[in-house]
Amino acid sequence: MTTPINNHTDASSKPDNSTTPLFATDYNVYINHTDAGGIVYHANHLVFFENCRRDWFTHLGLNGYFLQSDHGDIQHFVVSQADLHYKKAILLDEVINVRIDKVELKPASMIFYQSIHRHLPDNNATSKTNDSLLSRAKIVIACVQNQVKPDPVSKDDNAAAYSTPMRPIRVPRALHDAIQNAITQQTHK
């Protein structure tokens, strides 16, 4: 279940249980996410963060991976940095809540502050559901554009040696505006 959240996360604070994220969605943990002991493999934290970003872009009405410029050039995103902090194990058959706590827009990149939480049973029916922080991350996404025509690495190499260079670009206007609008809406609620 995907849930857009309506309160703003303070930019100066670390995400925690008391702040409301820009976006949150639940995922089931399946056997293919885990190692032989039923614990989510550490790299799959990145997969859950990626899926959450993609779901948020879709919620905003954007293609989450590829955009096309007015000239037909293909623009997309690559992770250029990931700083992860693992707090507690994620276990097989759990339902986890993956969040986008904050986004910083830069000219050619976006910085996502994300977290994964475990749902815990609530002993007091009048209070909000308790969650427990499992991991958090700061992930820098660079915007790049593929060069349409591959260039040979050298004249002596064969066709297999061709590379498809990418160049950094500014965050596409449609994406920038959609994210800025979502952030602005959070600050006014």
Secondary structure, DSSP 4 states (H G I P E B T S, - for coil): -EEE--SPPPTTS---TTSPPSEEEEEE--GGGB-TTSBB-THHHHHHHHHHHHHHHHHTT--SSEEE-TTS-EEEEEEEEEEEEE-S--BTT-EEEEEEEEEEE-SSEEEEEEEEEEE---SSTTSPPPEEEEEEEEEEEEEEEE-SS-B-S-TTS-GGG-B--EEE-PPPHHHHHHHHHHHHHHHT-
